[in-house]
Amino acid sequence: MINEENPITNVPEDSCWGYLDTAEVGRLATSVDNQPEVFPVNYVVDGQSIVFRTAAGSKLEDIVTNNRVAFEADGWTEETGWSVVVRGKAEVITDEAELALCDKMPLLPWVPTVKRNYVRIQGDQITGRTFAFGPEPKDN
């Protein structure tokens, strides 16, 4: 049922991770030299962190230059939607044991390019909201 009086609801932190686990694509936001960049990435939730793969290039360079990032994912149906934002630090995974675990994650590249780098986002803050879609309110 659509709540016309309060169509936006804040999501508790533990539920935010559950929402993130239902999506496969999100957006990585970085900033270098005061210039924002946004990259679509496919990802997996690993505990309370986000893991994605990337090739050498601007995403990886941005993370090395400034590891403070934001990550956003969302989902929707005809009646409702949700959005979750994670703010935190991104780090390239270099530990051999952790890399072996990452290789077993269901994380395949979208395009047929070699993506040997795994990146983990550890969130300092996670926020989420759900939205009830409905007709535009009528003026009385």
Salt bridges, closest charged atoms under 4 A:
ASP46 OD2 - ARG120 NH1 2.90
GLU72 OE1 - ARG27 NH2 2.46
ASP74 OD2 - ARG27 NH2 2.69
GLU98 OE2 - ARG120 NH2 2.63
ASP124 OD2 - ARG68 NH1 2.57
